């Protein structure tokens, strides 16, 4: 029993006070230093944006940003998948893989967790918004292969002093960062489509130039947080 409490305590839910004492139950959202969590969230959204700074998830970023409505739907879906899969993957790692010394199965297990989360999201969208489900098309199940989702899950277990709160905020922040740049980029592409663009730069060329300029602008946020 103490070994189980130690395992659960590692995700910030239970901390044993002694062998003969009852465990002290802690809230998973008990904050010791709110500024650290705020910096983690801001860093995932702006400073270390996975699309424009880490250059992950470029396929859906370029493929679904032609229309603002489609980009908004995918942004919300990806944010939900990132947040839920980050928490579930971290819990599976701490409660199952680590105690059984099966850390080498992290990547395979996380892909399975992500696939289940995406399938659940797809079912919800199909029931609640059939129009958006049809518009997203193949890009919705392709969230499973979005390298941001798997990258965040692996980052959560490889970071220094991993905790449940850090995994939650990293997943939420990376999802919000992806949603932010995708919606902004989609809005700019809609404006560019009606603009007088020189013929050699029309289509994908001007989109890549715009994405590059956005990346340069987001790199300006690097001075917000000192590591």
C-alpha positions as CSV (number, residue, x, y, z in Angstrom):
1,X,0.0,0.0,0.0
2,X,2.8,2.6,0.8
3,X,4.3,1.8,-2.6
4,X,1.0,2.5,-4.3
5,X,0.7,5.8,-2.4
6,X,4.3,6.8,-3.4
7,X,3.4,6.1,-7.0
8,X,0.2,8.2,-6.9
9,X,1.9,10.8,-4.8
10,X,4.3,11.4,-7.7
11,X,1.6,13.0,-9.8
12,X,0.7,15.4,-7.0
13,X,-2.5,13.8,-5.7
14,X,-1.5,12.0,-2.5
15,X,1.5,12.6,-0.2
16,X,2.0,10.0,2.6
17,X,2.9,11.6,6.0
18,X,4.2,8.4,7.5
19,X,3.9,4.6,7.5
20,X,1.4,4.5,10.3
21,X,-0.4,7.7,9.5
22,X,-3.2,8.3,7.1
23,X,-2.1,9.9,3.8
24,X,-2.6,13.6,3.5
25,X,-4.9,14.3,0.5
26,X,-3.8,17.2,-1.6
27,X,-5.7,19.0,-4.3
28,X,-4.2,18.4,-7.7
29,X,-4.5,22.1,-8.3
30,X,-2.7,23.2,-5.1
31,X,-0.4,25.9,-6.3
32,X,2.9,26.6,-4.5
33,X,4.2,29.2,-6.9
34,X,1.6,30.6,-9.3
35,X,4.1,32.6,-11.2
36,X,6.0,29.4,-12.3
37,X,2.8,27.9,-13.7
38,X,1.9,31.2,-15.4
39,X,5.3,31.4,-17.0
40,X,4.9,27.8,-18.2
41,X,1.6,28.5,-19.8
42,X,2.8,31.7,-21.5
43,X,6.0,30.0,-22.6
44,X,4.0,27.2,-24.3
45,X,1.7,29.7,-26.1
46,X,4.1,32.4,-27.2
47,X,7.8,31.9,-26.3
48,X,8.1,28.2,-27.3
49,X,5.2,28.1,-29.7
50,X,5.4,24.6,-31.2
51,X,4.4,25.7,-34.8
52,X,6.3,29.0,-35.3
53,X,9.3,28.4,-33.0
54,X,9.7,24.6,-32.7
55,X,8.4,24.0,-36.3
56,X,6.1,21.1,-35.4
57,X,2.6,20.5,-36.8
58,X,3.3,22.4,-40.1
59,X,1.1,20.0,-42.2
60,X,-2.3,20.9,-40.6
61,X,-1.0,24.5,-40.2
62,X,-0.7,24.9,-43.9
63,X,-3.4,22.5,-45.0
64,X,-6.4,23.8,-43.0
65,X,-5.6,27.5,-42.9
66,X,-7.3,28.5,-46.2
67,X,-10.6,29.2,-44.5
68,X,-11.1,30.8,-41.1
69,X,-14.1,28.6,-40.2
70,X,-12.2,25.4,-40.9
71,X,-9.1,26.6,-39.1
72,X,-11.2,27.6,-36.0
73,X,-12.8,24.1,-35.9
74,X,-9.5,22.3,-36.1
75,X,-7.9,24.7,-33.6
76,X,-10.5,23.9,-31.0
77,X,-10.4,20.2,-31.7
78,X,-6.6,20.1,-31.5
79,X,-6.5,22.1,-28.3
80,X,-9.0,19.6,-26.7
81,X,-7.0,16.6,-27.9
82,X,-3.7,18.1,-26.7
83,X,-5.0,18.9,-23.3
84,X,-6.7,15.5,-22.7
85,X,-4.0,13.3,-24.2
86,X,-1.3,15.1,-22.3
87,X,-3.0,14.4,-19.0
88,X,-3.9,10.8,-19.9
89,X,-0.4,10.0,-21.3
90,X,1.2,11.3,-18.2
91,X,-1.1,9.4,-15.9
92,X,-0.5,6.1,-17.9
93,X,3.3,6.7,-17.6
94,X,3.3,7.4,-13.9
95,X,0.7,4.8,-12.8
96,X,1.5,1.9,-15.2
97,X,4.7,2.1,-17.3
98,X,7.0,3.6,-14.7
99,X,6.1,1.2,-11.8
100,X,6.4,-1.8,-14.2
101,X,9.7,-0.4,-15.7
102,X,8.2,-0.3,-19.2
103,X,9.3,3.2,-20.1
104,X,10.5,1.9,-23.4
105,X,6.9,1.6,-24.4
106,X,6.2,5.3,-23.9
107,X,6.0,6.2,-27.6
108,X,3.8,3.2,-28.5
109,X,1.4,3.7,-25.5
110,X,1.1,7.4,-26.1
111,X,0.2,6.9,-29.7
112,X,-2.6,4.6,-28.6
113,X,-3.8,7.1,-26.0
114,X,-3.8,9.9,-28.6
115,X,-5.7,7.7,-31.1
116,X,-8.4,7.0,-28.5
117,X,-8.7,10.7,-27.7
118,X,-9.0,11.7,-31.4
119,X,-11.6,9.0,-32.0
120,X,-13.7,10.3,-29.1
121,X,-13.3,13.9,-30.4
122,X,-14.4,12.7,-33.9
123,X,-17.5,11.0,-32.5
124,X,-18.5,14.1,-30.6
125,X,-18.0,16.4,-33.6
126,X,-20.0,14.0,-35.8
127,X,-22.9,14.1,-33.4
128,X,-22.8,17.8,-32.5
129,X,-21.6,19.5,-35.7
130,X,-21.9,17.4,-38.8
131,X,-21.2,20.3,-41.1
132,X,-17.8,21.0,-39.4
133,X,-17.1,17.3,-39.4
134,X,-17.5,17.2,-43.1
135,X,-15.5,20.4,-43.6
136,X,-12.5,19.1,-41.6
137,X,-12.6,15.8,-43.5
138,X,-9.3,13.9,-43.4
139,X,-7.6,16.5,-41.2
140,X,-9.6,15.4,-38.1
141,X,-8.3,11.8,-37.9
142,X,-4.9,13.1,-38.9
143,X,-4.7,14.8,-35.5
144,X,-3.4,11.4,-34.4
145,X,-0.3,11.9,-36.5
146,X,0.2,15.6,-35.6
147,X,3.7,15.6,-34.2
148,X,2.8,18.3,-31.7
149,X,0.4,15.9,-29.8
150,X,3.0,13.2,-29.5
151,X,5.8,15.6,-28.9
152,X,4.0,17.2,-25.9
153,X,3.2,13.8,-24.4
154,X,6.8,12.8,-24.6
155,X,8.0,16.2,-23.3
156,X,5.8,15.9,-20.2
157,X,7.6,12.7,-19.0
158,X,11.1,13.8,-20.0
159,X,11.1,17.2,-18.5
160,X,12.8,18.0,-15.2
161,X,10.6,17.3,-12.1
162,X,7.4,16.3,-14.1
163,X,4.1,16.8,-12.3
164,X,0.4,16.5,-13.1
165,X,-0.1,20.3,-13.2
166,X,2.9,20.8,-15.5
167,X,1.5,18.2,-17.9
168,X,-1.9,19.8,-17.9
169,X,-0.6,23.3,-18.5
170,X,1.9,22.2,-21.2
171,X,-0.9,20.5,-23.1
172,X,-3.3,23.4,-22.7
173,X,-0.7,26.0,-23.5
174,X,0.6,24.2,-26.6
175,X,-3.0,23.7,-27.8
176,X,-3.8,27.4,-27.3
177,X,-0.6,28.3,-29.0
178,X,-1.4,26.1,-32.0
179,X,-5.0,27.6,-32.1
180,X,-3.7,31.1,-31.9
181,X,-1.3,30.9,-34.8
182,X,-3.7,28.8,-36.9
183,X,-6.5,31.3,-36.6
184,X,-4.3,34.3,-37.2
185,X,-2.7,32.7,-40.2
186,X,-6.1,31.7,-41.6
187,X,-7.4,35.3,-41.2
188,X,-4.3,36.6,-43.1
189,X,-4.6,34.1,-45.9
190,X,-8.3,35.1,-46.5
191,X,-7.2,38.7,-46.8
192,X,-4.3,37.7,-49.1
193,X,-6.6,35.8,-51.4
194,X,-8.5,39.0,-52.3
195,X,-5.3,41.2,-52.4
196,X,-3.4,42.1,-55.6
197,X,-0.4,39.6,-55.1
198,X,2.2,39.4,-57.8
199,X,1.7,36.3,-60.0
200,X,5.0,34.5,-59.0
201,X,4.0,34.8,-55.3
202,X,0.4,33.6,-55.5
203,X,-0.7,30.4,-53.8
204,X,1.7,28.5,-51.5
205,X,4.6,30.9,-52.1
206,X,2.9,33.9,-50.4
207,X,1.6,31.6,-47.7
208,X,5.1,30.4,-46.9
209,X,6.4,34.0,-46.9
210,X,3.6,35.0,-44.5
211,X,4.3,32.0,-42.2
212,X,8.0,33.0,-42.1
213,X,7.2,36.6,-41.1
214,X,4.9,35.3,-38.4
215,X,7.7,33.0,-37.1
216,X,10.1,36.0,-36.9
217,X,7.5,38.0,-35.0
218,X,6.9,35.2,-32.5
219,X,10.6,34.8,-31.9
220,X,10.5,38.4,-30.6
221,X,8.6,36.9,-27.5
222,X,11.8,35.1,-26.5
223,X,12.8,38.0,-24.2
224,X,9.6,37.6,-22.1
225,X,10.9,34.7,-20.0
226,X,14.5,34.2,-18.9
227,X,15.5,30.6,-18.5
